[in-house]
Amino acid sequence: MKPESKYNITMMMSGNTPCTPVEPTMQVLNGENTLVWEDPWIPDLQEYKPRQTSKESTQVYHAIKKTSGLLNGSFSVRSACWESINLEASSRPPPVFGRIWKSKIHERLKMMLWRVALDIPPTKEKLSRFATEPDLSSLCGHSPESSLHIFVEFHISRALWFGSPWGFRIDRNQVNSTMQFVEIFLDPPEEWVSDAQERVRFLLYGALVVDFVWRCRNKSLGEDRVLDYYNLCTGLKKIYLEHWHGSSGNDCSFIAAVARDCRGRLVFAYPKKFKATLPLQAEAEAFNWATHLVGSYNFPRAVIEGDSKNCVNALKNPEKLSCWRLEAIMADTDFEASQAPTILFKWVPREANKAAHALAK
């Protein structure tokens, strides 16, 4: 075997004294005389040769980055650290990703905007590279289904954008990529928004439209139905109000507690303001506050109702809690409930909880 491609037993060193030997390795030095596809790379399988999958050069030399200190085959922790630093400096993500993760919207909406900015949603245009099925859109049936088509060119999407509180025409903007599309929400024109709070509302609405249209697209794959703009617009507005009223847009949220006796007569109704921006966190704080109110009023029995199924399920089965932001709130709520005589948590539809929502507004 070539001297640049020989096996040796590498020893772990402690000072000048060798310690425990490790697995036999293969020295390639500068890689000029080591062949990628022809020389055996696995010491235990000397007869094994990998199957060549590329027509590129077969010398290991060309796979080693030509930087000082590496061509002589001398690799160290220091050289690896410098190589990693240089690699990170040359491959930093665009600043738009940092602005997405720092925005004050729901984590699921952040993930959706990040996926759209990278243009990685599994559209039919993407999947057509791996399958022979047609790439026509499942929404309209006559255009290739790409991310830009779904969120910008589709007529229902354009109608939802125009039906926003700002009434803007998304198709009149020069959008050549999904990255530019997401940047519109993060940095809208000044004639559309006037202050910082309006920017948060604009970003929230844009993220909700993207998520809403994508879910409609997924439903249309298994159901052959005609999309009704009026129903879609009404559903989108409900979702938007739910997210927006869960947060005041100024690092604060408003919650409310409405208490009634067994005959349905009003006992008290209190609103409360606290620092939070996530709707789910506001719902959890509402359950926590209601539990403390039960203890302060010394009610012998109480049924705490709310329209957040995630919070109710987390209180009944703490092991199923999926959001780490709620762990401390749910733990305090569970402890306070254990100190009271009898407290039951019950989920109710949103229509049955209108009094508390109206008071929180």
Secondary structure as UniProt FT lines:
FT   HELIX           3..5
FT   STRAND          7..14
FT   TURN            15..16
FT   STRAND          17..26
FT   TURN            29..30
FT   TURN            32..33
FT   TURN            36..38
FT   TURN            43..44
FT   TURN            46..47
FT   HELIX           60..63
FT   TURN            68..72
FT   HELIX           77..90
FT   HELIX           95..102
FT   HELIX           107..118
FT   HELIX           124..127
FT   TURN            128..130
FT   TURN            138..140
FT   HELIX           147..148
FT   HELIX           149..153
FT   HELIX           155..162
FT   TURN            165..166
FT   HELIX           170..172
FT   HELIX           178..186
FT   TURN            190..192
FT   HELIX           196..222
FT   HELIX           229..245
FT   STRAND          253..260
FT   TURN            262..263
FT   STRAND          266..274
FT   HELIX           279..297
FT   STRAND          301..306
FT   HELIX           309..316
FT   HELIX           318..320
FT   HELIX           324..326
FT   HELIX           327..339
FT   STRAND          342..347
FT   HELIX           350..353
FT   HELIX           354..360
//
